[in-house]
Amino acid sequence: MVLTRKFKFQKLRLIQYFLIACCALLPWNATAVNQGNLTDKILTRQFGRDLVESLLVKSLMEITQGNTKQAMKTVNELIHTAPNFKLAYLIRGDLLTSQGRALETFGDSVADGKSISSAEIEGLREEARTRIDHYFSEDKDRQIPNLLVQMDASQQHLIVVDTVKTRLFLYKKTESGLQYVADYYVTIGKNGVDKKTEGDKRTPLGIYFANKKLTTPLADFYGEAAYPLNYPNELDRHQSRTGSGIWLHGTPTDTYSRPPRASDGCIVLSNPDLKALAPVLQIGNTPVIISDKLEWIDSTKSDLQNIEKQALLKSIENWRTDWVSQDTNEYLSHYSKKFFYSDGNLQKWADYKRGIQVSKPKVSIKIEDISMFSSPNAPQQVVVVNFEQDFKGPSLQNKMRKRQYWLNEDNQWKIIYEGAA
């Protein structure tokens, strides 16, 4: 009888440790839900391809139910699936410790004979919370980011990183628009986002393009692979943002994943997740939008995006026809007073163009294979536009990949940057 009461007491303390000492880690009240139905939901609901997250949530739910024996089996299966998952070892350590004494707090154990620092425990706690919050988020496979997007012929996928959720979302191009493919837990900079200077340990916000995998041998710290982003981009340099070496990369051999904020500014994925993304990233020129202000809409409600896209396409075509006509005033009317390029500002650009167009030479200009990506973080709507430009004039014939940044100023699209892509 005494042993039975002691067992029940220990079980109760374990549940209390998890629900209270973990600072409301789980996004539900264990006493206010139908536990059986919720467990069924965990077992049957399939999000993307993340078995690791499914097992993690299942084990934690079993703890809240007091089913510590089954929780231990689930955690062991989790460790078998991801042998270097530190969070799983911490939970198992706590389960083992609870058999001999009452736990006072999350991580109140010794994992594999090594003490874990309070900072490491807090990082693992945040990882658990982040993963659980996302696991139970609604309709994430039916929602798309509220962004103006058009991919060129070489681009079949779009990557969106939500730094608030510390989650990378992968979408593919379809005739009807973006379609959700999968999502992955990521780590961002130790000091958050909005990178401004070299060494500030922040992740940049904006529109970037991932290059192909680095072929230079890298330290184990970078894991499976590394794919550089084009930070600083043209806007970053114009805003005097410094730093370099912002990559999508993996984790060390002994680490499945890192806490939500633990990198020096890079976006870090587990090696299995990075390997899953390899076919998309290895093509190169993969658009990557990084934001802390994403708005999500139902994938069936993208009419407004299409209207904005058509308006911008019309502005681009008007710019092209005014250039062909060699009407310099009309041509320059498409440029913002904030315009800049590699050699200067709008005044210098205008002087250069007036000098060329004074004789109104006959030119032919074709624009093809347009891509467009809007930035959710700019104070005014900004869209990065890339296209193939075929220019033919009396003294020059040139084909190039061009990049422009278009700014929505008082419901009029204006160019704020132009140069080679």
For each residue, the residues with C-beta under 8 A, 3 or more apart:
1: 4 5
2: 5 6
3: 6 7
4: 1 7 8
5: 1 2 8 9
6: 2 3 9 10
7: 3 4 10 11
8: 4 5 11 12
9: 5 6 12 13
10: 6 7 13 14 98 99 102
11: 7 8 14 15 66 68
12: 8 9 15 16 66
13: 9 10 16 17 98 102 103
14: 10 11 17 18 63 66 68 94 95 98 103
15: 11 12 18 19 30 63 64 66
16: 12 13 19 20 21
17: 13 14 20 21 22 94 98 102 103 104 105 106 108
18: 14 15 21 22 25 26 60 63 64 106
19: 15 16 22 24 25 26 30 64
20: 16 17 24
21: 16 17 18 103 104 105 106 108
22: 17 18 19 25 26 106 125 128
23: 125
24: 19 20 27
25: 18 19 22 60 106 125 128 129 132
26: 18 19 22 30 60 61 64 132
27: 24 132 133 136
28: 32 33 38 136
29: 32 33
30: 15 19 26 33 35 64 65
31:
32: 28 29
33: 28 29 30 37 38
34: 37 38
35: 30 38 39 61 64 65
36: 39 40
37: 33 34 40 41
38: 28 33 34 35 41 42 61
39: 35 36 42 43 58 61 62 65
40: 36 37 43 44
41: 37 38 44 45
42: 38 39 45 54 57 58 61
43: 39 40 54 58
44: 40 41
45: 41 42
46: 54
47: 50 53 54 135 140 141 183
48: 141 181 182 183 184
49: 182 276
50: 47 53 54 184 185
51: 54 55 81
52: 55 56 78 81 82 85 256 270
53: 47 50 56 57 131 134 135 185
54: 42 43 46 47 50 51 57 58 135
55: 51 52 58 59 74 75 77 78 81
56: 52 53 59 60 78 87 88 128 131 132
57: 42 53 54 60 61 131 132 135 136
58: 39 42 43 54 55 61 62 74
59: 55 56 62 63 71 74 75 78 88 91
60: 18 25 26 56 57 63 64 71 91 128 132
61: 26 35 38 39 42 57 58 64 65
62: 39 58 59 65 67 68 70 71 74
63: 14 15 18 59 60 66 67 68 71 91 95
64: 15 18 19 26 30 35 60 61
65: 30 35 39 61 62
66: 11 12 14 15 63
67: 62 63 70 71
68: 11 14 62 63 71 72 95 98
69: 72 73
70: 62 67 73 74
71: 59 60 62 63 67 68 74 75 95
72: 68 69 75 76 92 95
73: 69 70 76 77
74: 55 58 59 62 70 71 77 78
75: 55 59 71 72 78 79 88 91 92 95
76: 72 73 79 80 92
77: 55 73 74 80 81
78: 52 55 56 59 74 75 81 82 85 88
79: 75 76 82 83 85 88 89 92
80: 76 77 83
81: 51 52 55 77 78
82: 52 78 79 85 88 256 270 272
83: 79 80
84: 253 254 255 256
85: 52 78 79 82 88 89 256 257
86: 89 90 111 120 124 255 256
87: 56 90 91 124 127 128 257
88: 56 59 75 78 79 82 85 91 92
89: 79 85 86 92 93 111 112
90: 86 87 93 94 107 109 111 116 121 124
91: 59 60 63 75 87 88 94 95
92: 72 75 76 79 88 89 95 96 111
93: 89 90 96 97 107 109 110 111 112
94: 14 17 90 91 97 98 103 106 107 108 109
95: 14 63 68 71 72 75 91 92 98 99
96: 92 93 99 109
97: 93 94 100 101 103 108 109 110
98: 10 13 14 17 68 94 95 101 102 103
99: 10 95 96
100: 97
101: 97 98
102: 10 13 17 98
103: 13 14 17 21 94 97 98 108 109
104: 17 21 108
105: 17 21 108
106: 17 18 21 22 25 94 121 125
107: 90 93 94 116 121 124 125
108: 17 21 94 97 103 104 105
109: 90 93 94 96 97 103
110: 93 97 113 114 115 116
111: 86 89 90 92 93 114 116
112: 89 93
113: 110
114: 110 111
115: 110
116: 90 107 110 111 120 121 124
117: 120 121
118: 121 122
119: 122 123
120: 86 116 117 123 124
121: 90 106 107 116 117 118 124 125
122: 118 119 125 126 259
123: 119 120 126 127 258 259 260 262
124: 86 87 90 107 116 120 121 127 128 259
125: 22 23 25 106 107 121 122 128 129
126: 122 123 129 130 259 260 261
127: 87 123 124 130 131 185 257 258 259 260
128: 22 25 56 60 87 124 125 131 132
129: 25 125 126 132 133
130: 126 127 133 134 165 166 185 260
131: 53 56 57 127 128 134 135 185
132: 25 26 27 56 57 60 128 129 135 136
133: 27 129 130 136 137 165
134: 53 130 131 137 140 165 167 183 185
135: 47 53 54 57 131 132
136: 27 28 57 132 133
137: 133 134 140
138:
139: 142 143 298
140: 47 134 137 143 180 183
141: 47 48 180
142: 139 180 298 299 300
143: 139 140 180 296 297 298 299
144: 147 171 177 178 180 296 297 298 299 302
145: 160 169 178 289 291 294 295 296 297 376
146: 294 295 296 297 305 376
147: 144 160 289 305 373 374 376
148: 305 308 309 312 372 373 374 381 383
149: 158 178 305 372 373 374
150: 309 370 371 372 373
151: 155 156 158 173 287 371
152: 155 369 370 371 386 387
153: 369
154: 283 285
155: 151 152 158 173 285 286 287 371
156: 151 172 173 280 283
157: 170 171 172 173 181 280 286
158: 149 151 155 170 171 172 173 178 286 287 289 373
159: 168 169 170 171 210 277 280 286 287 288 289
160: 145 147 168 169 171 288 289 291 294
161: 167 168 169 186 188 267 288 289 290 291
162: 165 166 167 168 169 291 292 294
163: 166 188 192 193 203 205 290 291 292
164: 292 294
165: 130 133 134 162
166: 130 162 163 185 186 187 188 260 261
167: 134 161 162 183 184 185 186
168: 159 160 161 162 183 184 185 186 267 269
169: 145 159 160 161 162 180 182 183
170: 157 158 159 180 181 182 183 184 277 280
171: 144 157 158 159 160 178 179 180 181
172: 156 157 158 178 179 181
173: 151 155 156 157 158 178 179
174: 177 178 179
175:
176: 179
177: 144 174 299 302 305
178: 144 145 149 158 171 172 173 174 299 302
179: 171 172 173 174 176 299
180: 140 141 142 143 144 169 170 171 183 299
181: 48 157 170 171 172
182: 48 49 169 170 276
183: 47 48 134 140 167 168 169 170 180
184: 48 50 167 168 170 269 270 273 276 277
185: 50 53 127 130 131 134 166 167 168 257 269 270 273
186: 161 166 167 168 267 268 269
187: 166 257 258 259 260 261 262 263 267 268 269
188: 161 163 166 192 193 203 260 261 263 265 267 268
189: 192 193 195 200 201 202 203 261 263 264 265 266
190: 201 261 262 263 264
191: 200 201 202 261
192: 163 188 189 202 203 261
193: 163 188 189 202 203 204 205 290 292
194: 202 204 205 292
195: 189 200 202 203 204 205 231 241 243 246 265
196: 200 202 241 242
197: 200 241 242 243
198: 242 243 244
199: 243
200: 189 191 195 196 197 243 265
201: 189 190 191 263 264 265
202: 189 191 192 193 194 195 196 265
203: 163 188 189 192 193 195 246 263 265 266 267 290
204: 193 194 195 208 229 231 232 236 241 246 265 290
205: 163 193 194 195 290 291 292 377
206: 231 233 235 236 289 290 375 377
207: 233 287 288 289 373 374 375 384
208: 204 229 230 231 233 246 287 288 289 290
209: 229 230 285 286 287 288
210: 159 227 228 229 248 281 284 285 286 287 288
211: 227 228 229 230 284 285
212: 227 281 282 283 284
213: 225 226 227 278 281 282
214: 218 225 226 227 228 247
215:
216:
217:
218: 214 221 222 226 249
219: 222
220: 223 252 253
221: 218 252
222: 218 219 225 226 247 249 250
223: 220 226 249 250 251 252 253 268 271 274
224: 249 250 271 274 275
225: 213 214 222 249 250 274 275 278 281
226: 213 214 218 222 223 247 248 249 250
227: 210 211 212 213 214 247 248 249 281 286
228: 210 211 214 245 246 247
229: 204 208 209 210 211 246 247 248 288
230: 208 209 211 233
231: 195 204 206 208 236 243 244 246
232: 204 236 237 241 242 243 244
233: 206 207 208 230 236 237
234: 237 238 403 405 417 419
235: 206 238 239 382 405 417
236: 204 206 231 232 233 239 241
237: 232 233 234 240 241
238: 234 235 340 417
239: 235 236
240: 237
241: 195 196 197 204 232 236 237
242: 196 197 198 232
243: 195 197 198 199 200 231 232 246 265
244: 198 231 232
245: 228 265 266
246: 195 203 204 208 228 229 231 243 265 266 267
247: 214 222 226 227 228 229 266 267
248: 210 226 227 229 266 267 268 269 274 277 281 288
249: 218 222 223 224 225 226 227 266 267 268 269 274
250: 222 223 224 225 226 268 269 270 271 274
251: 223 255 256 257 258 268 269 270 271
252: 220 221 223 255
253: 84 220 223
254: 84
255: 84 86 251 252 258
256: 52 82 84 85 86 251 270 271
257: 85 87 127 185 187 251 268 269 270
258: 123 127 187 251 255 262 263 268
259: 122 123 124 126 127 187 262
260: 123 126 127 130 166 187 188
261: 126 166 187 188 189 190 191 192
262: 123 187 190 258 259 268
263: 187 188 189 190 201 203 258 266 267 268
264: 189 190 201
265: 188 189 195 200 201 202 203 204 243 245 246
266: 189 203 245 246 247 248 249 263
267: 161 168 186 187 188 203 246 247 248 249 263 290
268: 186 187 188 223 248 249 250 251 257 258 262 263
269: 168 184 185 186 187 248 249 250 251 257 273 274 277
270: 52 82 184 185 250 251 256 257 273 274
271: 223 224 250 251 256 274 275
272: 82 275 276
273: 184 185 269 270 276 277
274: 223 224 225 248 249 250 269 270 271 277 278
275: 224 225 271 272 278
276: 49 182 184 272 273
277: 159 170 184 248 269 273 274 280 281
278: 213 225 274 275 281 282
279: 282 283
280: 156 157 159 170 277 283 286
281: 210 212 213 225 227 248 277 278 284 286
282: 212 213 278 279
283: 154 156 212 279 280 286
284: 210 211 212 281
285: 154 155 209 210 211
286: 155 157 158 159 209 210 227 280 281 283
287: 151 155 158 159 207 208 209 210 371 373
288: 159 160 161 207 208 209 210 229 248
289: 145 147 158 159 160 161 206 207 208 373 375 376
290: 161 163 193 203 204 205 206 208 267
291: 145 160 161 162 163 205 294 375 376 377
292: 162 163 164 193 194 205 377
293: 376 377
294: 145 146 160 162 164 291 376
295: 145 146 376
296: 143 144 145 146
297: 143 144 145 146 301 302
298: 139 142 143 144 301
299: 142 143 144 177 178 179 180 302
300: 142
301: 297 298
302: 144 177 178 297 299 305 306
303: 306 307
304: 307 308
305: 146 147 148 149 177 302 308 309
306: 302 303 309 310
307: 303 304 310 311
308: 148 304 305 311 312
309: 148 150 305 306 312 313 372
310: 306 307 313 314
311: 307 308 314 315 413
312: 148 308 309 315 316 372 383 385 406 413
313: 309 310 316 317 370
314: 310 311 317 318
315: 311 312 318 319 334 406 412 413
316: 312 313 319 320 367 370 385 387 406
317: 313 314 320 321 367
318: 314 315 321 322 334
319: 315 316 322 323 331 334 415
320: 316 317 323 324 365 367
321: 317 318 324 325
322: 318 319 325 327 330 331 333 334
323: 319 320 326 331 363 365
324: 320 321 363 364 365
325: 321 322 330 331
326: 323 331 357 360 361 363
327: 322 330 331
328: 331 332 353 354 357 358
329: 332 333
330: 322 325 327 333
331: 319 322 323 325 326 327 328 334 353 357
332: 328 329 335 350 353
333: 322 329 330
334: 315 318 319 322 331 413 414 415
335: 332 339 346 349 350 414 415 416
336: 339 346 407 409 414 415 416
337: 346
338: 346 407 416
339: 335 336 345 346 349 414 415 416 417 418
340: 238 344 345 346 416 417
341: 344 349 417 418 419
342: 419
343: 348
344: 340 341 347 348 349
345: 339 340 348 349
346: 335 336 337 338 339 340 349 350
347: 344 350 351
348: 343 344 345 351 352
349: 335 339 341 344 345 346 352 353
350: 332 335 346 347 353 354
351: 347 348 354 355
352: 348 349 355 356
353: 328 331 332 349 350 356 357
354: 328 350 351 357 358
355: 351 352 358
356: 352 353 361
357: 326 328 331 353 354 360 361
358: 328 354 355
359:
360: 326 357
361: 326 356 357 393 394 395
362: 393 394
363: 323 324 326 391 392 393 394
364: 324 390 391 392 393
365: 320 323 324 389 390 391 392
366: 389 390
367: 316 317 320 370 387 388 389 390
368: 387 388 390
369: 152 153 387 388
370: 150 152 313 316 367 385 386 387
371: 150 151 152 155 287 385 386 387
372: 148 149 150 309 312 383 384 385
373: 147 148 149 150 158 207 287 289 383 384
374: 147 148 149 207 381 382 383 384
375: 206 207 289 291 378 381 382 383 384
376: 145 146 147 289 291 293 294 295
377: 205 206 291 292 293
378: 375 381 382
379:
380: 407 408 409
381: 148 374 375 378 407 408
382: 235 374 375 378 405 406 407 408 416
383: 148 312 372 373 374 375 405 406 408
384: 207 372 373 374 375 403 404 405
385: 312 316 370 371 372 403 404 405 406
386: 152 370 371 401 402 403 404 421
387: 152 316 367 368 369 370 371 401 402
388: 367 368 369 399 400 401 402
389: 365 366 367 398 399 400 401 402
390: 364 365 366 367 368 398 399
391: 363 364 365 396 397 398 399 400
392: 363 364 365 396 397
393: 361 362 363 364 396 397
394: 361 362 363
395: 361
396: 391 392 393
397: 391 392 393
398: 389 390 391
399: 388 389 390 391
400: 388 389 391 420 421
401: 386 387 388 389 420 421
402: 386 387 388 389 418 419 420 421
403: 234 384 385 386 417 418 419 420 421
404: 384 385 386 415 417 418
405: 234 235 382 383 384 385 415 416 417 418
406: 312 315 316 382 383 385 413 414 415 416
407: 336 338 380 381 382 413 414 415 416
408: 380 381 382 383 411 412 413 414
409: 336 380 412 413 414
410:
411: 408
412: 315 408 409
413: 311 312 315 334 406 407 408 409
414: 334 335 336 339 406 407 408 409
415: 319 334 335 336 339 404 405 406 407 418
416: 335 336 338 339 340 382 405 406 407
417: 234 235 238 339 340 341 403 404 405
418: 339 341 402 403 404 405 415
419: 234 341 342 402 403
420: 400 401 402 403
421: 386 400 401 402 403
